[in-house]
Amino acid sequence: MITKYSLEFILHTKNTSLKMIKSSLAEFGNDLVVSLCLEHPESCNYKVNMITEDPVLVFDLCSQFGRIRSIKVE
């Protein structure tokens, strides 16, 4: 049986668009939702929710875009 993880985190970026994040993460999981984080409107913060089999791959990819914060893995 393959273990699936529910991820939720905030991604702080400088020059990365919502579309770029979505397209990069699409192949690594299901139920992907990326939205602007309205809690921090002064900067480019995106809230990411998804189901994946390999959280390490997701976090490695996102670390190339910026800083990852407020991580929840279930």
Backbone as XML, in Angstrom:
<?xml version="1.0"?>
<chain id="A" units="angstrom">
  <residue number="1" name="MET">
    <atom name="N" x="0.842" y="-1.193" z="0.000"/>
    <atom name="CA" x="0.000" y="0.000" z="0.000"/>
    <atom name="C" x="0.883" y="1.251" z="0.000"/>
  </residue>
  <residue number="2" name="ILE">
    <atom name="N" x="0.538" y="2.201" z="-0.825"/>
    <atom name="CA" x="1.294" y="3.448" z="-0.928"/>
    <atom name="C" x="0.734" y="4.455" z="0.073"/>
  </residue>
  <residue number="3" name="THR">
    <atom name="N" x="1.628" y="5.046" z="0.848"/>
    <atom name="CA" x="1.227" y="6.055" z="1.826"/>
    <atom name="C" x="1.094" y="7.404" z="1.133"/>
  </residue>
  <residue number="4" name="LYS">
    <atom name="N" x="0.005" y="8.078" z="1.430"/>
    <atom name="CA" x="-0.211" y="9.413" z="0.879"/>
    <atom name="C" x="-0.248" y="10.409" z="2.032"/>
  </residue>
  <residue number="5" name="TYR">
    <atom name="N" x="0.321" y="11.560" z="1.790"/>
    <atom name="CA" x="0.426" y="12.604" z="2.800"/>
    <atom name="C" x="-0.335" y="13.844" z="2.363"/>
  </residue>
  <residue number="6" name="SER">
    <atom name="N" x="-1.007" y="14.447" z="3.316"/>
    <atom name="CA" x="-1.678" y="15.720" z="3.083"/>
    <atom name="C" x="-0.719" y="16.820" z="3.525"/>
  </residue>
  <residue number="7" name="LEU">
    <atom name="N" x="-0.376" y="17.706" z="2.595"/>
    <atom name="CA" x="0.554" y="18.799" z="2.887"/>
    <atom name="C" x="-0.164" y="20.135" z="2.882"/>
  </residue>
  <residue number="8" name="GLU">
    <atom name="N" x="0.237" y="20.979" z="3.797"/>
    <atom name="CA" x="-0.235" y="22.358" z="3.825"/>
    <atom name="C" x="0.940" y="23.210" z="4.276"/>
  </residue>
  <residue number="9" name="PHE">
    <atom name="N" x="1.268" y="24.243" z="3.498"/>
    <atom name="CA" x="2.375" y="25.109" z="3.871"/>
    <atom name="C" x="2.256" y="26.446" z="3.158"/>
  </residue>
  <residue number="10" name="ILE">
    <atom name="N" x="3.053" y="27.400" z="3.641"/>
    <atom name="CA" x="3.133" y="28.719" z="3.038"/>
    <atom name="C" x="4.474" y="28.810" z="2.310"/>
  </residue>
  <residue number="11" name="LEU">
    <atom name="N" x="4.448" y="29.259" z="1.065"/>
    <atom name="CA" x="5.657" y="29.429" z="0.271"/>
    <atom name="C" x="5.877" y="30.914" z="0.029"/>
  </residue>
  <residue number="12" name="HIS">
    <atom name="N" x="6.986" y="31.431" z="0.544"/>
    <atom name="CA" x="7.340" y="32.839" z="0.352"/>
    <atom name="C" x="8.316" y="32.927" z="-0.819"/>
  </residue>
  <residue number="13" name="THR">
    <atom name="N" x="7.946" y="33.646" z="-1.870"/>
    <atom name="CA" x="8.778" y="33.765" z="-3.066"/>
    <atom name="C" x="9.031" y="35.227" z="-3.394"/>
  </residue>
  <residue number="14" name="LYS">
    <atom name="N" x="9.966" y="35.445" z="-4.302"/>
    <atom name="CA" x="10.243" y="36.811" z="-4.762"/>
    <atom name="C" x="9.708" y="37.033" z="-6.174"/>
  </residue>
  <residue number="15" name="ASN">
    <atom name="N" x="10.034" y="36.146" z="-7.099"/>
    <atom name="CA" x="9.654" y="36.354" z="-8.496"/>
    <atom name="C" x="9.012" y="35.121" z="-9.116"/>
  </residue>
  <residue number="16" name="THR">
    <atom name="N" x="8.162" y="34.456" z="-8.372"/>
    <atom name="CA" x="7.526" y="33.246" z="-8.883"/>
    <atom name="C" x="6.021" y="33.463" z="-8.949"/>
  </residue>
  <residue number="17" name="SER">
    <atom name="N" x="5.431" y="33.114" z="-10.067"/>
    <atom name="CA" x="3.993" y="33.319" z="-10.238"/>
    <atom name="C" x="3.198" y="32.119" z="-9.717"/>
  </residue>
  <residue number="18" name="LEU">
    <atom name="N" x="1.952" y="32.362" z="-9.471"/>
    <atom name="CA" x="1.023" y="31.317" z="-9.050"/>
    <atom name="C" x="0.969" y="30.207" z="-10.094"/>
  </residue>
  <residue number="19" name="LYS">
    <atom name="N" x="0.921" y="30.589" z="-11.350"/>
    <atom name="CA" x="0.856" y="29.623" z="-12.447"/>
    <atom name="C" x="2.098" y="28.732" z="-12.486"/>
  </residue>
  <residue number="20" name="MET">
    <atom name="N" x="3.255" y="29.317" z="-12.259"/>
    <atom name="CA" x="4.502" y="28.550" z="-12.278"/>
    <atom name="C" x="4.542" y="27.526" z="-11.139"/>
  </residue>
  <residue number="21" name="ILE">
    <atom name="N" x="4.095" y="27.925" z="-9.970"/>
    <atom name="CA" x="4.078" y="27.005" z="-8.827"/>
    <atom name="C" x="3.116" y="25.847" z="-9.101"/>
  </residue>
  <residue number="22" name="LYS">
    <atom name="N" x="1.923" y="26.175" z="-9.575"/>
    <atom name="CA" x="0.930" y="25.133" z="-9.872"/>
    <atom name="C" x="1.432" y="24.144" z="-10.915"/>
  </residue>
  <residue number="23" name="SER">
    <atom name="N" x="1.999" y="24.648" z="-11.993"/>
    <atom name="CA" x="2.449" y="23.753" z="-13.055"/>
    <atom name="C" x="3.621" y="22.891" z="-12.597"/>
  </residue>
  <residue number="24" name="SER">
    <atom name="N" x="4.484" y="23.426" z="-11.756"/>
    <atom name="CA" x="5.624" y="22.657" z="-11.256"/>
    <atom name="C" x="5.207" y="21.556" z="-10.289"/>
  </residue>
  <residue number="25" name="LEU">
    <atom name="N" x="4.193" y="21.811" z="-9.482"/>
    <atom name="CA" x="3.769" y="20.838" z="-8.474"/>
    <atom name="C" x="2.743" y="19.824" z="-8.982"/>
  </residue>
  <residue number="26" name="ALA">
    <atom name="N" x="2.106" y="20.104" z="-10.100"/>
    <atom name="CA" x="1.002" y="19.272" z="-10.591"/>
    <atom name="C" x="1.360" y="17.795" z="-10.734"/>
  </residue>
  <residue number="27" name="GLU">
    <atom name="N" x="2.567" y="17.488" z="-11.151"/>
    <atom name="CA" x="2.937" y="16.092" z="-11.382"/>
    <atom name="C" x="3.314" y="15.352" z="-10.094"/>
  </residue>
  <residue number="28" name="PHE">
    <atom name="N" x="3.402" y="16.059" z="-8.971"/>
    <atom name="CA" x="3.839" y="15.434" z="-7.728"/>
    <atom name="C" x="2.710" y="15.096" z="-6.766"/>
  </residue>
  <residue number="29" name="GLY">
    <atom name="N" x="1.466" y="15.298" z="-7.181"/>
    <atom name="CA" x="0.381" y="14.970" z="-6.268"/>
    <atom name="C" x="-0.986" y="15.247" z="-6.845"/>
  </residue>
  <residue number="30" name="ASN">
    <atom name="N" x="-1.972" y="15.107" z="-5.971"/>
    <atom name="CA" x="-3.380" y="15.300" z="-6.332"/>
    <atom name="C" x="-3.988" y="16.390" z="-5.461"/>
  </residue>
  <residue number="31" name="ASP">
    <atom name="N" x="-5.174" y="16.799" z="-5.847"/>
    <atom name="CA" x="-5.932" y="17.794" z="-5.082"/>
    <atom name="C" x="-5.100" y="19.042" z="-4.785"/>
  </residue>
  <residue number="32" name="LEU">
    <atom name="N" x="-4.342" y="19.493" z="-5.760"/>
    <atom name="CA" x="-3.460" y="20.645" z="-5.592"/>
    <atom name="C" x="-4.258" y="21.940" z="-5.604"/>
  </residue>
  <residue number="33" name="VAL">
    <atom name="N" x="-4.061" y="22.736" z="-4.556"/>
    <atom name="CA" x="-4.661" y="24.067" z="-4.471"/>
    <atom name="C" x="-3.554" y="25.034" z="-4.066"/>
  </residue>
  <residue number="34" name="VAL">
    <atom name="N" x="-3.310" y="26.029" z="-4.904"/>
    <atom name="CA" x="-2.327" y="27.073" z="-4.601"/>
    <atom name="C" x="-3.064" y="28.400" z="-4.681"/>
  </residue>
  <residue number="35" name="SER">
    <atom name="N" x="-2.965" y="29.185" z="-3.619"/>
    <atom name="CA" x="-3.659" y="30.475" z="-3.600"/>
    <atom name="C" x="-2.798" y="31.516" z="-2.903"/>
  </residue>
  <residue number="36" name="LEU">
    <atom name="N" x="-3.072" y="32.775" z="-3.203"/>
    <atom name="CA" x="-2.373" y="33.848" z="-2.500"/>
    <atom name="C" x="-2.742" y="33.781" z="-1.032"/>
  </residue>
  <residue number="37" name="CYS">
    <atom name="N" x="-1.760" y="33.915" z="-0.199"/>
    <atom name="CA" x="-1.987" y="33.905" z="1.241"/>
    <atom name="C" x="-2.349" y="35.322" z="1.659"/>
  </residue>
  <residue number="38" name="LEU">
    <atom name="N" x="-3.587" y="35.532" z="1.962"/>
    <atom name="CA" x="-4.067" y="36.875" z="2.285"/>
    <atom name="C" x="-3.646" y="37.339" z="3.672"/>
  </residue>
  <residue number="39" name="GLU">
    <atom name="N" x="-3.083" y="36.425" z="4.476"/>
    <atom name="CA" x="-2.611" y="36.795" z="5.806"/>
    <atom name="C" x="-1.371" y="37.688" z="5.721"/>
  </residue>
  <residue number="40" name="HIS">
    <atom name="N" x="-0.648" y="37.601" z="4.601"/>
    <atom name="CA" x="0.567" y="38.393" z="4.408"/>
    <atom name="C" x="0.533" y="39.065" z="3.031"/>
  </residue>
  <residue number="41" name="PRO">
    <atom name="N" x="-0.363" y="40.016" z="2.811"/>
    <atom name="CA" x="-0.533" y="40.614" z="1.477"/>
    <atom name="C" x="0.629" y="41.497" z="1.025"/>
  </residue>
  <residue number="42" name="GLU">
    <atom name="N" x="1.532" y="41.856" z="1.941"/>
    <atom name="CA" x="2.628" y="42.744" z="1.581"/>
    <atom name="C" x="3.735" y="42.046" z="0.798"/>
  </residue>
  <residue number="43" name="SER">
    <atom name="N" x="3.694" y="40.728" z="0.720"/>
    <atom name="CA" x="4.722" y="39.992" z="-0.013"/>
    <atom name="C" x="4.084" y="38.851" z="-0.793"/>
  </residue>
  <residue number="44" name="CYS">
    <atom name="N" x="4.879" y="38.146" z="-1.588"/>
    <atom name="CA" x="4.378" y="37.042" z="-2.409"/>
    <atom name="C" x="4.372" y="35.753" z="-1.597"/>
  </residue>
  <residue number="45" name="ASN">
    <atom name="N" x="3.322" y="35.540" z="-0.872"/>
    <atom name="CA" x="3.153" y="34.326" z="-0.098"/>
    <atom name="C" x="2.008" y="33.531" z="-0.694"/>
  </residue>
  <residue number="46" name="TYR">
    <atom name="N" x="2.271" y="32.254" z="-0.921"/>
    <atom name="CA" x="1.254" y="31.364" z="-1.472"/>
    <atom name="C" x="0.968" y="30.254" z="-0.486"/>
  </residue>
  <residue number="47" name="LYS">
    <atom name="N" x="-0.307" y="29.950" z="-0.317"/>
    <atom name="CA" x="-0.710" y="28.828" z="0.515"/>
    <atom name="C" x="-0.864" y="27.620" z="-0.411"/>
  </residue>
  <residue number="48" name="VAL">
    <atom name="N" x="-0.196" y="26.534" z="-0.065"/>
    <atom name="CA" x="-0.213" y="25.328" z="-0.889"/>
    <atom name="C" x="-0.841" y="24.195" z="-0.095"/>
  </residue>
  <residue number="49" name="ASN">
    <atom name="N" x="-1.823" y="23.531" z="-0.697"/>
    <atom name="CA" x="-2.442" y="22.329" z="-0.144"/>
    <atom name="C" x="-2.405" y="21.263" z="-1.220"/>
  </residue>
  <residue number="50" name="MET">
    <atom name="N" x="-1.999" y="20.048" z="-0.843"/>
    <atom name="CA" x="-1.980" y="18.962" z="-1.816"/>
    <atom name="C" x="-1.838" y="17.616" z="-1.122"/>
  </residue>
  <residue number="51" name="ILE">
    <atom name="N" x="-2.123" y="16.566" z="-1.871"/>
    <atom name="CA" x="-1.909" y="15.195" z="-1.442"/>
    <atom name="C" x="-0.758" y="14.649" z="-2.277"/>
  </residue>
  <residue number="52" name="THR">
    <atom name="N" x="0.233" y="14.047" z="-1.618"/>
    <atom name="CA" x="1.396" y="13.531" z="-2.337"/>
    <atom name="C" x="1.897" y="12.238" z="-1.708"/>
  </residue>
  <residue number="53" name="GLU">
    <atom name="N" x="2.635" y="11.478" z="-2.479"/>
    <atom name="CA" x="3.275" y="10.270" z="-1.968"/>
    <atom name="C" x="4.667" y="10.572" z="-1.428"/>
  </residue>
  <residue number="54" name="ASP">
    <atom name="N" x="5.265" y="11.693" z="-1.831"/>
    <atom name="CA" x="6.631" y="12.015" z="-1.431"/>
    <atom name="C" x="6.775" y="13.491" z="-1.055"/>
  </residue>
  <residue number="55" name="PRO">
    <atom name="N" x="6.534" y="13.821" z="0.208"/>
    <atom name="CA" x="6.651" y="15.218" z="0.643"/>
    <atom name="C" x="8.049" y="15.798" z="0.435"/>
  </residue>
  <residue number="56" name="VAL">
    <atom name="N" x="9.083" y="14.968" z="0.529"/>
    <atom name="CA" x="10.451" y="15.461" z="0.369"/>
    <atom name="C" x="10.662" y="16.052" z="-1.030"/>
  </residue>
  <residue number="57" name="LEU">
    <atom name="N" x="10.140" y="15.385" z="-2.053"/>
    <atom name="CA" x="10.244" y="15.915" z="-3.417"/>
    <atom name="C" x="9.553" y="17.267" z="-3.539"/>
  </residue>
  <residue number="58" name="VAL">
    <atom name="N" x="8.374" y="17.377" z="-2.950"/>
    <atom name="CA" x="7.610" y="18.633" z="-3.003"/>
    <atom name="C" x="8.386" y="19.752" z="-2.317"/>
  </residue>
  <residue number="59" name="PHE">
    <atom name="N" x="8.923" y="19.471" z="-1.113"/>
    <atom name="CA" x="9.650" y="20.499" z="-0.381"/>
    <atom name="C" x="10.965" y="20.860" z="-1.072"/>
  </residue>
  <residue number="60" name="ASP">
    <atom name="N" x="11.634" y="19.887" z="-1.669"/>
    <atom name="CA" x="12.860" y="20.180" z="-2.423"/>
    <atom name="C" x="12.563" y="21.110" z="-3.599"/>
  </residue>
  <residue number="61" name="LEU">
    <atom name="N" x="11.506" y="20.825" z="-4.328"/>
    <atom name="CA" x="11.130" y="21.659" z="-5.464"/>
    <atom name="C" x="10.760" y="23.067" z="-5.003"/>
  </residue>
  <residue number="62" name="CYS">
    <atom name="N" x="9.935" y="23.161" z="-3.975"/>
    <atom name="CA" x="9.480" y="24.477" z="-3.502"/>
    <atom name="C" x="10.617" y="25.300" z="-2.913"/>
  </residue>
  <residue number="63" name="SER">
    <atom name="N" x="11.618" y="24.647" z="-2.353"/>
    <atom name="CA" x="12.745" y="25.396" z="-1.793"/>
    <atom name="C" x="13.529" y="26.121" z="-2.890"/>
  </residue>
  <residue number="64" name="GLN">
    <atom name="N" x="13.387" y="25.689" z="-4.131"/>
    <atom name="CA" x="14.023" y="26.382" z="-5.247"/>
    <atom name="C" x="13.306" y="27.699" z="-5.567"/>
  </residue>
  <residue number="65" name="PHE">
    <atom name="N" x="12.038" y="27.793" z="-5.195"/>
    <atom name="CA" x="11.258" y="29.005" z="-5.444"/>
    <atom name="C" x="11.402" y="30.034" z="-4.332"/>
  </residue>
  <residue number="66" name="GLY">
    <atom name="N" x="11.647" y="29.562" z="-3.115"/>
    <atom name="CA" x="11.725" y="30.477" z="-1.978"/>
    <atom name="C" x="11.736" y="29.735" z="-0.667"/>
  </residue>
  <residue number="67" name="ARG">
    <atom name="N" x="11.217" y="30.382" z="0.340"/>
    <atom name="CA" x="11.233" y="29.852" z="1.703"/>
    <atom name="C" x="9.896" y="29.205" z="2.061"/>
  </residue>
  <residue number="68" name="ILE">
    <atom name="N" x="9.959" y="28.050" z="2.701"/>
    <atom name="CA" x="8.769" y="27.312" z="3.108"/>
    <atom name="C" x="8.531" y="27.557" z="4.602"/>
  </residue>
  <residue number="69" name="ARG">
    <atom name="N" x="7.275" y="27.881" z="4.948"/>
    <atom name="CA" x="6.932" y="28.134" z="6.344"/>
    <atom name="C" x="5.618" y="27.457" z="6.706"/>
  </residue>
  <residue number="70" name="SER">
    <atom name="N" x="5.341" y="27.396" z="7.973"/>
    <atom name="CA" x="4.056" y="26.894" z="8.510"/>
    <atom name="C" x="3.672" y="25.550" z="7.902"/>
  </residue>
  <residue number="71" name="ILE">
    <atom name="N" x="4.540" y="24.581" z="8.016"/>
    <atom name="CA" x="4.336" y="23.272" z="7.406"/>
    <atom name="C" x="3.437" y="22.387" z="8.271"/>
  </residue>
  <residue number="72" name="LYS">
    <atom name="N" x="2.464" y="21.756" z="7.622"/>
    <atom name="CA" x="1.618" y="20.731" z="8.246"/>
    <atom name="C" x="1.632" y="19.515" z="7.347"/>
  </residue>
  <residue number="73" name="VAL">
    <atom name="N" x="1.998" y="18.365" z="7.910"/>
    <atom name="CA" x="2.009" y="17.115" z="7.174"/>
    <atom name="C" x="1.174" y="16.106" z="7.934"/>
  </residue>
  <residue number="74" name="GLU">
    <atom name="N" x="0.204" y="15.522" z="7.287"/>
    <atom name="CA" x="-0.634" y="14.495" z="7.933"/>
    <atom name="C" x="-0.631" y="13.237" z="7.101"/>
  </residue>
</chain>
